[in-house]
Amino acid sequence: MYTIPIYQPSLTGNEKKYVNECLDSTWISSKGRFLAEFEGKFAAYTDARYAASVCNGTVALHLALLVLGIGPGDEVIVPSLTYISSVNAITYTGAIPVLVDSLEDTWQMAPEDVRNKITSKTRAIMAVHLYGHPCEMDVLVAIARENRLFLIEDCAEAFGAFYHNKHVGSFGDIATYSFFGNKTITCGEGGMVVTNDRDLYDRAVHFKGQGLVNNREYWHDVIGYNYRMTNICAAIGLAQLEQADVLLEKKRLIAEWYMAEMGNLPVSIHHEHGEVRHSFWMVSILVERPEQREALRGALANAGIETRPFFYPVHTMPMYVQNNQQLPIAEHLALRGINLPSWPNLKREQVYAICEVIRSFYGA
């Protein structure tokens, strides 16, 4: 049992009050007042015109691809260094994920590799704002426009992140969020699809509700999906959204504590690069050499501190191996990366204790 876990949600607002309202009213399923309120306020917070709630972040990605018409024979360019759901969602549609390398400084998808891998079959680019740092959106928007491609933003880890003073998720055709228990704001499980295009929003609502038409009971005109969020999840999400500014500021403060404590250690902390605001979903570090990572994680675990390794690059997984593809920067980052405890209620003395173990590991 870890004394300092990798993550714990902060549920100190109106979560219990709103959930009890759902229970008292019996509106516990996919209808109720909290759904529309959560969607509307989430859209406003993230600078989007429309938001459609769904039951998790993975189906949000699948739904976004569906409403863009992505399907068999299409190619979608996506970073290899990401959580598997980004790539799996592409595969669900029958499309082919085309995996690209990362940038060494920001750890985000490399725009030049994106440009190099565009073919006549490419239909979309999926930008994943890994660990809360924005991608190079100006360049990716330009590439998408030049090549008449859709641009999807996976913002699962980047709620509260900004690129050139604009909230991530507001650059592409459509964007998605996750509200899993370890996200900055959570519903336990949940997700959101946001867009500024009314037609895409209408299609998202249509597909997520089993393809039910508006004006005829139990009449379905497309193959739809049961991707709806429950009123209970929306109630928790709304309570979390009410605290969003406080949660984001606390996570930034925690990142600053780590930076201050580890300034002289031989590790690299994920900093902001360029005119961006990092959401610091996770405080992430790189060790100098791959062989140091598990040894350091072991030392932390022995001290009761939970950590997580970086995601494995998707191109190294058996179902996505293609022609011995090598993406050296993604591979090198993944082998050296550690995510440290980053939950909003983490205390300064806990950060100090974590950094003391790291200092001891390096003999500093």
C-alpha positions in Angstrom: 0.0 0.0 0.0 1.4 3.4 -1.0 1.5 6.2 1.5 1.7 8.7 -1.4 -0.4 7.5 -4.3 0.1 8.7 -7.9 -3.3 10.3 -7.9 -6.4 11.0 -5.9 -9.4 13.1 -7.1 -10.3 16.2 -5.1 -14.1 15.9 -4.2 -14.5 18.8 -1.8 -17.2 20.8 -3.6 -20.8 20.1 -4.5 -20.3 16.6 -5.7 -22.2 14.9 -2.9 -25.0 17.5 -2.9 -25.6 17.2 -6.7 -25.4 13.4 -6.7 -28.0 13.3 -3.8 -30.2 15.5 -5.9 -30.0 12.9 -8.7 -30.9 10.2 -6.3 -33.7 12.1 -4.6 -35.2 13.1 -8.0 -34.7 9.6 -9.5 -33.0 11.2 -12.5 -30.0 8.9 -12.5 -29.6 7.8 -16.1 -29.1 9.7 -19.4 -31.6 12.5 -18.8 -31.7 15.2 -16.1 -30.8 18.8 -15.5 -27.1 18.3 -14.9 -26.3 17.0 -18.4 -27.3 20.2 -20.2 -25.8 22.4 -17.5 -22.5 20.5 -17.5 -22.3 20.6 -21.3 -23.1 24.3 -21.6 -20.7 25.4 -18.9 -17.9 23.1 -20.2 -18.3 24.5 -23.7 -18.0 28.0 -22.3 -15.0 27.2 -20.1 -13.1 25.7 -23.1 -14.0 28.4 -25.6 -16.2 26.0 -27.7 -19.7 26.7 -29.1 -21.0 23.1 -28.5 -20.3 20.3 -26.2 -21.7 16.7 -26.2 -21.2 14.6 -23.1 -20.3 10.9 -23.4 -19.6 8.0 -21.1 -15.8 8.0 -21.4 -12.8 9.6 -23.2 -12.2 6.7 -25.6 -15.7 6.8 -27.0 -15.4 10.5 -27.3 -12.5 9.9 -29.7 -14.4 7.3 -31.6 -17.5 9.6 -31.9 -15.3 12.5 -33.1 -13.9 10.3 -35.9 -17.4 9.0 -36.8 -18.9 12.4 -37.2 -16.1 13.4 -39.5 -16.9 10.4 -41.7 -13.5 8.6 -41.0 -13.8 5.0 -42.1 -12.2 2.0 -43.9 -9.3 2.9 -46.2 -8.7 6.3 -44.6 -5.5 7.2 -42.8 -5.2 9.2 -39.6 -1.9 10.6 -38.5 -1.4 10.3 -34.7 1.6 10.4 -32.4 3.1 7.1 -31.3 3.9 8.4 -27.8 0.3 8.5 -26.5 -2.1 6.4 -24.5 -3.4 3.5 -26.5 -7.0 4.8 -26.7 -6.0 7.6 -29.2 -4.9 4.9 -31.7 -7.5 2.3 -30.9 -10.3 4.7 -31.6 -8.9 5.2 -35.1 -8.8 1.4 -35.6 -12.4 1.1 -34.4 -13.6 3.0 -37.5 -11.6 0.7 -39.9 -9.2 3.5 -40.7 -5.4 3.1 -40.5 -3.4 4.9 -37.8 -0.2 6.4 -39.2 2.2 6.8 -36.3 4.7 9.7 -36.0 7.6 10.6 -33.8 7.8 13.2 -31.1 9.7 16.5 -30.5 12.5 16.2 -27.9 11.7 19.5 -26.1 7.9 19.4 -25.7 7.4 15.6 -26.2 4.5 16.4 -28.6 4.0 15.1 -32.1 6.6 16.2 -34.6 5.0 18.4 -37.3 7.7 17.6 -39.9 7.1 13.9 -39.4 3.4 14.6 -39.8 4.1 16.4 -43.1 6.3 13.6 -44.4 3.7 10.9 -43.8 0.7 12.5 -45.6 -0.5 10.4 -48.5 -3.4 10.4 -50.8 -5.3 8.4 -48.2 -4.8 10.8 -45.3 -8.0 12.2 -44.0 -7.1 13.6 -40.6 -4.4 14.6 -38.1 -5.0 13.7 -34.4 -3.0 16.0 -32.2 -2.6 14.6 -28.6 -1.6 17.2 -26.0 0.5 14.7 -24.1 0.7 15.1 -20.3 -0.9 18.5 -20.6 1.6 20.4 -22.7 0.1 21.8 -26.0 1.2 20.6 -29.4 2.6 23.1 -32.0 -0.9 24.0 -33.1 -0.1 26.9 -35.5 2.0 24.5 -37.6 -0.4 21.6 -37.4 -3.3 23.9 -38.3 -1.3 25.1 -41.3 -0.5 21.5 -42.4 -4.1 20.5 -42.1 -5.4 23.5 -44.2 -2.7 23.1 -46.8 -3.6 19.4 -47.3 -7.4 19.8 -46.7 -7.3 17.5 -43.7 -9.5 17.3 -40.6 -7.8 18.2 -37.4 -8.8 16.4 -34.2 -7.5 17.4 -30.8 -7.2 14.8 -28.0 -7.3 16.9 -24.9 -7.8 14.1 -22.4 -4.7 15.2 -20.4 -4.9 18.9 -21.2 -7.9 20.5 -19.7 -6.8 24.0 -18.7 -3.9 24.1 -21.2 -3.5 27.1 -23.5 -1.6 27.7 -26.7 -1.0 31.3 -27.7 -3.7 32.3 -25.1 -6.3 30.0 -26.6 -7.6 27.0 -24.8 -6.5 23.7 -26.5 -9.4 22.0 -28.2 -10.4 25.3 -30.0 -8.0 24.9 -32.9 -9.2 21.9 -34.8 -12.5 20.7 -36.3 -13.4 18.8 -33.2 -11.8 17.9 -29.8 -12.3 15.4 -27.0 -11.8 15.3 -23.3 -11.7 12.5 -20.7 -13.0 12.7 -17.1 -11.5 9.5 -15.8 -10.8 9.4 -12.0 -7.2 10.7 -12.5 -8.0 13.6 -14.7 -7.9 17.2 -13.5 -11.7 17.3 -13.4 -13.4 14.0 -13.1 -16.8 12.3 -13.3 -15.3 8.9 -12.3 -15.9 7.9 -15.9 -16.9 10.3 -18.6 -15.9 12.3 -21.7 -16.8 15.3 -23.8 -16.8 16.1 -27.6 -16.5 19.8 -28.3 -16.7 21.7 -31.6 -17.6 25.1 -33.1 -19.4 23.4 -36.0 -23.2 23.0 -35.5 -23.4 20.2 -38.0 -20.7 18.1 -36.3 -22.3 18.7 -33.0 -25.7 17.5 -34.3 -24.1 14.4 -35.8 -22.4 13.7 -32.4 -25.7 13.9 -30.6 -27.4 11.7 -33.2 -24.7 9.0 -33.2 -24.2 8.9 -29.4 -27.9 8.3 -28.8 -28.3 5.1 -30.8 -29.0 7.0 -34.1 -32.5 8.1 -32.8 -34.2 10.8 -34.9 -35.7 13.8 -33.3 -39.2 13.7 -34.6 -40.2 10.1 -34.5 -40.3 7.8 -31.5 -38.0 4.7 -31.7 -37.1 5.5 -35.3 -33.3 5.1 -36.0 -31.9 6.1 -39.4 -28.2 5.3 -38.8 -26.2 2.7 -36.9 -25.8 4.5 -33.6 -24.1 3.9 -30.3 -25.0 4.1 -26.7 -22.3 6.6 -25.7 -24.4 8.8 -23.4 -23.3 10.2 -20.1 -25.5 9.7 -17.0 -27.0 12.5 -15.0 -25.0 11.3 -12.0 -21.7 11.6 -13.8 -22.7 15.0 -15.1 -23.6 16.1 -11.6 -20.1 15.2 -10.4 -18.6 16.8 -13.5 -20.5 20.1 -12.9 -19.3 20.2 -9.3 -15.7 19.6 -10.5 -16.0 22.3 -13.2 -17.1 24.8 -10.5 -13.7 24.2 -8.9 -11.6 24.1 -12.1 -9.6 27.3 -11.6 -8.7 26.2 -8.0 -7.7 22.7 -9.1 -5.6 24.0 -12.0 -3.8 26.6 -9.9 -3.0 24.0 -7.2 -1.6 21.6 -9.9 0.6 24.4 -11.2 1.8 25.2 -7.6 2.7 21.5 -7.1 4.7 21.5 -10.4 6.5 24.6 -9.1 7.3 22.8 -5.8 8.8 19.9 -7.7 10.9 22.3 -9.9 12.2 24.1 -6.9 13.2 20.9 -5.1 14.8 19.2 -8.1 16.5 22.1 -9.7 20.0 20.7 -9.1 19.3 17.0 -9.8 20.2 15.2 -13.0 16.5 14.8 -14.1 14.5 16.9 -16.7 11.1 18.1 -15.6 8.4 18.7 -18.3 8.6 22.5 -18.6 6.6 24.9 -20.7 8.1 25.7 -24.1 7.0 28.7 -26.1 3.8 30.8 -25.6 1.9 28.0 -23.8 0.3 27.2 -20.5 0.9 23.7 -19.3 -2.0 22.1 -17.5 0.4 19.9 -15.5 -2.0 17.0 -15.4 1.0 15.0 -14.4 4.4 16.2 -13.2 6.6 14.2 -15.4 10.4 13.8 -15.4 13.1 12.2 -17.6 16.1 10.4 -16.1 19.4 10.6 -18.0 19.6 6.9 -19.0 16.9 4.3 -19.5 18.5 1.8 -17.0 18.1 4.4 -14.2 14.3 4.6 -14.5 13.2 1.3 -12.9 15.9 1.6 -10.2 14.6 5.1 -9.3 11.0 3.9 -9.4 12.0 1.0 -7.1 13.6 3.4 -4.6 10.4 5.5 -4.6 8.2 2.5 -4.2 10.3 1.3 -1.2 9.5 4.6 0.4 5.8 4.2 -0.2 5.6 6.5 -3.2 3.6 5.4 -6.3 4.9 6.4 -9.7 4.1 5.4 -13.3 6.2 4.9 -16.3 5.5 6.8 -19.5 3.3 5.2 -22.1 4.9 2.7 -24.4 5.1 4.1 -27.9 2.2 2.5 -29.8 4.4 1.4 -32.7 6.2 -1.0 -30.3 3.0 -2.9 -29.4 2.3 -6.2 -31.2 -1.0 -5.2 -32.9 0.6 -2.0 -34.3 4.1 -3.1 -35.3 4.6 -2.1 -39.0 7.7 -3.0 -41.0 10.0 -2.6 -37.9 9.2 1.1 -37.8 11.5 3.1 -35.6 10.6 6.4 -34.0 13.8 7.2 -32.0 12.7 10.2 -30.0 9.4 8.7 -28.9 11.3 5.5 -27.9 14.0 7.4 -26.0 11.5 9.6 -24.1 9.3 6.6 -23.2 12.2 4.6 -21.8 13.3 7.4 -19.5 10.0 8.9 -18.3 8.4 8.8 -14.9 5.1 10.4 -13.8 5.2 11.5 -10.2 2.3 12.0 -7.7 0.4 15.0 -8.9 -3.0 15.1 -7.3 -4.5 18.5 -6.3 -4.4 17.9 -2.5 -0.8 16.9 -2.4 1.1 18.8 0.3 4.4 20.6 0.1 5.9 18.3 2.7 4.9 15.2 0.6 6.6 16.8 -2.5 9.7 17.4 -0.3 9.7 13.7 0.8 9.4 12.5 -2.8 12.3 14.7 -3.8 14.4 13.6 -0.8 14.2 10.0 -2.1 15.3 11.2 -5.6 18.1 13.2 -4.1 19.2 10.2 -2.1 19.1 8.0 -5.2 21.5 10.3 -7.0 23.7 10.8 -3.9 22.9 14.5 -3.9 
